[in-house]
Amino acid sequence: MKKLLIQGADVLQCESDRCRILRCHDLHIEGNRITAVAPSESAAAAPDVEVIPARGLLAAPGLINTHAHVPMGIFRGLAEDVDIETWFNEYMWPLEANLTAEDVYWGMQLGLAEMISAGVTAVADHYFHMDRAAAAVDRAGTRAALGWAVFGSQGALGVARTASFAEDYCGAADGRITTWLAPHAPYTCDDVFLAAVAAEAERLGLGIHIHAAETAGQTEASLAARGRTPIGVLADAGVLDRPTILAHCCGVTAADIELMASLPCGVAHAPKTYLKLAMGAAPVLEMRAAGIPVGLASDGPVSNNTLDILESLRLMAMVAKHEAGDPRTLPVGAALTIATRESAQVFGMPDDLGHLAPGFLADVILIDLGGAHNQPAHDPAANLVYSTRASDVRTVICDGRVIMRDRRLLTLDLEEIKARVGESVTRLSQRVPEARIQLYRP
């Protein structure tokens, strides 16, 4: 069994909206689990232990992206300065008509390279051709919760597609891949389709990953057309009886929050997308006060432009303060608890991820706070929320394996990836609205 020793790091631990830094500690790893976190020793390590010197570095849990469309990075920059309806109908869904399975494979690798470089070790991805996305995850050495996205217009074949992928790939990549069923949204899936997906999730013992109440306008439209909010639609269809990742929830009502609090769901929060598409602000404080877990997310690289969870962390904290009109809102400890323990809960692995303690999976990032923008480092936790950059991440370990060392990717060939994506740029950028894969009409 492979053994690692991360030696002399300052270790970040967060729980219950409080954080502490364990100064100059060692992290002992055997296989893919942390076995001990203890004050650093000067004694030489055993010959069978790989030592990673980390004095002066901050060790933090690998970041978790709780909702993304990672391969969408191949369309980055093609849908700027438009409203959400135009974004879907005139840009994104016509562009996605160009997608091939190999586009997803290389686009997924591109996004994984970006995320590894930014300290993200796990992603909940909701997209198409997910067998190829799984192959990219296997190659990268990261962790992923994958769902094959389907629309109600696909009928029984769509239900079978998302369910069969989930059944076939759960536990793939040496257990680093978990799977979820992935209907797109209540406004693209009718009640019968949603109920069929929920029944398959129950049969397979798996969860569901879905967009829900993305804007207040969607909630109003659902009330007018169905007499229920999007959350009510999902509850009535049985979707929320299963563990559920609800993406966005900017349009949830107080009654929705009360209902969600009684069900096994968590919310993936992607503040940069909301700001960029003027979608409104998700009620993070109200949801958390009700006991609903909230996790950080990037959403796709066309509505966000990056897959940087540190950026999402910073924006989440500042938007919450702005919305409340109170700078005391969502303090550093709470923000970092969301980024670690709570994101792991939304991701479906609360007892395995998001914490550097014995028994947890060895997903660890080492961050250099020595840059001018982080100095003096009076409070490393505050640095992490407000001043640390993705490029400050030096080394990344996932499942006990070093996948980036001193900023050098060890599992992915970025130059090859960029070249392969570059070969398809002209084809991928063709936009024919009549060929769109779906119509946005909430």
N, C-alpha and C positions, 0 to 999 in steps of 0.2 A: 504494500500500500504506500503510495507516494506521500511524503511528508514535507510540509513547508513551515518555515519559521519567518514571520514578519517581525523584524527585530527593531525595538526602540521607537515605535511609532507613538504619536499622540492619538488615542482611540476615542472616536465619537460614539456615544451611546445616548439614545433618545427614547423616552417612554412617558406616556401620560402628560404630554405637552411640556416636559422638562428634559433638558439635555445636560450631559456632563462630559468633560474631556478627561480621560485617564492619561496622564502625562507619562511618557517614556515607558510604554508597555509592549510586551511581546504577544503576538497572536500565533498560536500553535494550530496547525491544520494537518489532519490526517485524512487521506482520501478527499472527499468533497465536503467535509464538515470541520467546523471550528471545534477544537477540543479543549482549549484553554486560552484565557486572556489574563496575563499576569505581569507584575512589574518586571522590567527587563533585567536579564541576568548577563553578567560578563563572561560566564563560562562558555567554552566553545560548544557548538552544537554537535550532535552525533553525526557520524560520517554519512548516514543515509538521509539526512535532512538537508533540503535546499534552503539556504538562508537568503532572505531579501532584506538588505539593510534599509531601514526606514526612519532613522533618527532625523528629526526635524520635519518629517512629513505627517500629515493628518490621515489616519486610516478611517474611512467611512464605509457604511454599507454600500454595495453596488446600487446605483440609482435604478428605479423601476419606472418605466413608461407604461401607464395603465390603459392607454388607448392611442393607437396610431394606425396609419395606413402607410407603412414604411416604404413599399416599392413606389409609391406615388412621387417619390423624390425625382423620378425620371421626367416629371412634368413641372419641376420647380421653376417658378418665375413666369409661367404661362397664363396665370389668371390673377392679375393685379388690379386693385382699385375698382372692384365691382361689388354689387350687393349680392346677398346669398343666393337669390333666385337666379340671377345672371351667372353667378359662379357655377352653379350646378348645370343649368340648362344650356348655356352658350359656351361654356368652357370645359368643366371637369368631365361631365358625362359624355360629351362628344369626343374629348381627348381619349377617354378610356376605351372607346370603341376601337382604338388602335392597338390595344394591349395584346401581347402574346405571352405564353407561359415563360419563354426565355427572358422577355422584358422584366417579368416579375422576379425571376431568379437573380438577374444582375442588378435590378433596382433594389431588391432586398439586401444584397451584399453591399451596395453603396450606402444604404441607410444604416446597416449594421456597423460598417466601418466608421461612419460618422458618430454613431452612438457609443461604440467602444471608446473612441477618442475623447468622448465627453463624459465617460464614467458610467454610462448606462449599460447594465448587464442583463436586464430583463425587459421584455416588451410584450404587451398584449396587442396583437395585430389583427386587423379586421379588413381582409382584402380578398382578391381573387387568385386562382391558380396557387392555392396555398400549399400544395404538394411541393412546388418549386421553392416557395418561401421556406418550407421546412428543410429542404436540402441546403439552402443558404445558411440557415441557423445551425445546422449540423456542422457545416464547414467552419463557421465563425467561432463556434465554441461558446455561444451565449445561451441565454435562457429565453423561452418565448411561450406565450399562451396564444395559440393560433386559432382563428375562426374563419371559415370560408364564407364570405359575404354573399347573401342571396336576397332576391327581391320577390315579393308576392306574385308578380307577373310570371314567375317561373313555375308556379304551381307545385304539384307533387314532385317534379324533378328537382326543383330548388330545395325542397325539404330534404330529399334524399341526398342531394349533393353536400349540403352542409353537415348532415348527420353522418354520412359515410366517411367523409374526411375526418371528422372528429373521432369516430370509432377507430379508424385505421391508424391514425398518427398519435393518439394519446400515449405518452410515454416514449416517443421516439427520441432520437439523439441522446441515447443513454439516460433517458429520463428527464432531460432538460426541456423537452417540449410537452406542455399540457395543451388540451384542446377545449374549445367552447363552440357551441352552435352560434351562428352569426347572422340572423335575419337583419336586414338593414335598419329599418325604423318603422314605427307605427304608420307613418304617412305613406310608406311604400309597401306595406304588408297589411292585408285585411285580417279580420278577426279569425277566419277559418285557417289561414296560413299560419298565423301566430300560434294558434292552439295546436296545430300539427307539429310545429317546431317544439313547443313546450312538451308535447307528448313524447317526442323523440329524445329530448333532453332527459326526461324522467326515465325513459327506458334505458338510456345509456349511463345514467348516474352522473351527468355532466351539467355544466352551467351554460348560460346564454350571455352573449356580448352584443349589445344593441344600442343604437342612437335613440335618445328619448328626450322630448321636450327641449329641443335645441334652442328654441326662441319662444318668447311670449306669443308671437304670431302663430306659431305651430299649435300652441295650446288653445288659442282662441279658435283656430280653424277646426281642431279636433272636437271641441265643444259644440261648434255649429253643425258639423257633419255627423258626429257620432253620439253627441250628448255626453261625452266623457272626455277627460283630459287624456293625453298620451299615456300617462302613468296609469290612469284608470283602465284604459284599453289593455295595457300589458297585464295588469292585475287580473282583469276579467278573463283573459285568454290563458291564464295559468303560467305565463312567462315568469312572473316574479315569485312563484313558488319554488323556483330553482335558484341557486346562487347566480346573481346577475351583475354584470358590469354595465352600468347605465352611463353612456357617454353624454356629457355636457349638462343637461338639466338646467339650463338658464331660464326656462319657462315654467318651472314647477310652481305649483300653488302651495299655500299653507296646508291645505287638505292632502295634497300629494305627499308632502314631507311627512305628515302624520302617518299616512299609509305606508310609505317606504320604510319608516322606522320600525315597522312591525314585520318586515319581510327581509329575506337574506340577500340584500342588494347593496352595492357600493357605487359611488359616483366617480367617474374619471373626469378630472377638471383640467381643461386646456385653455388657460386665460389668454394666451397670445392670439389664438384663433378668434376668440370672442371680441377682442379689441380690433383685430384687423378686419373682420367682417361685420362689425357693429351689431353683434348678436345680443348684447345685453350682458349683465353680470350674473353669474350663478350664485345662489344664496349659500355660500360655503359655511358661513357662521351658523345660519339657521339649521342647515342639514347636520352639521357636527353637533350642535346643541341637542338635536333630537336623537343623537346616537348613530347617525348614518355615516359610515366611513367614507372619507374623501381621499382620492389618490391623485397624484400629479400625472399629467399627460401632455403630449405635444400635439396630438391630432396629426394630420398629414402635412407633408412638407410643401403643399401648394397653398394651404390656408395659414400655415405657420412659417414656412420657409426654412426652419431648422428642426432638428430632433433633439434639441438641447434642453434637458430637464432642469438644469440650473437656471436657465432663463425663465422657464415656467414657474419655478419656485419663487424667484424674485418678483415676477409680475403678480403672482397670486397674493403674496404678502402685501404688496403696495396697493393693488386694486381693492383688497379687503379694507385697508385703512382709508382709502379714498371714499369708498362706498359708505363706510360707517361714519366718516367725518371725524375719526378719532385715531390718532397715531398709536394708541395703546392696543389697538385691535390686532389680533393674530400676531403675537410676539414671536421672537426668534424660536423659542422652544416649541411652540405650537406648529410653526411652519415646518420645522425639521422633523417633527413627529409625523406630519402628513407625508413628507418626502420619504420617510423610512418605514416605520411600523404600520402606518395607515395605508400607504400605497401597497404594502405587502398584503394587507387584508383585502383590499379591492382586487388585487391580482389573484387572490385565492390561495395564498401560501403564508398565512399570518404566523405560523409556528416555525417557518423555515427561512424566511427572508426578512430583510430590513433591519437586522440587528446583529451586532458583533458580540456574540456571547457563545459559550459552549453549547453545542447541539445544533446550532444554526448552520445552514449551508454556507460554504466559504465563497461568497460573492463579496469581494473587498476591493475598494479603490484607494489608492494612495495619492494624496493631493499635496502639491507643493505650494505653501502659502508664503514663499519667500519673495514673490514679485513685489514691485513698488506699490501696486494697487491693493496689496494685502498687508502692507506694513504701516505701522507696527501692529503685530497681531495680538492686540489686547484681548480680543474675544474671537477665537477661531470659529465658533458657531455663528456669530454675527457675520464674520467674513464669508462663510459658506453661503449664507442667504443673500448678502448684499453686494459682495465685491469679487467673489471668486469667479473665474472664467473657466469655460470648458477646457481650454488649453492648459490649465493648471493641473489637470489630472495627469499623473506621471505613469502609473502602473495600474493595470486592471487584472483582477483574478476572478474567474467565474467557475463555480463548481470545483474549486480547488486547483484550477489550471491557470497559469499565467497566459493571458491572451494579448496583452500589451505590456511591454517593458520599456520604461524610459521613453515613452511616446512612440515606440516602434511597434506597429501591428505585427503580431506573430502568426496569425491564422488566415489573414486575408491579404491579397495582393491589390492594393489600392490602384496602382497604375494600370494593371490589367482590367480592373473593374471600370475605371474611368474610360478606358479605351473601348470596352465593349458597349458601355452605355452611349458613348459618343457616336458609335456607328449607327445608332438608331434615332438620333436627335431629329433629323428632318422628317422621318416617317411619323414619329411620335407627336410632333408638333402640329400635324394637320388637324384642322378643326372643322368638322362637317356636322352642324347641329341636327340635320335630319337623320344622322346615324347614331345619335346619342343612345346610350344603353338604358336610360331611364328618364322619366320626366319629373321634375320637382314641382309638385302641385299639392302642398299640404292642405 
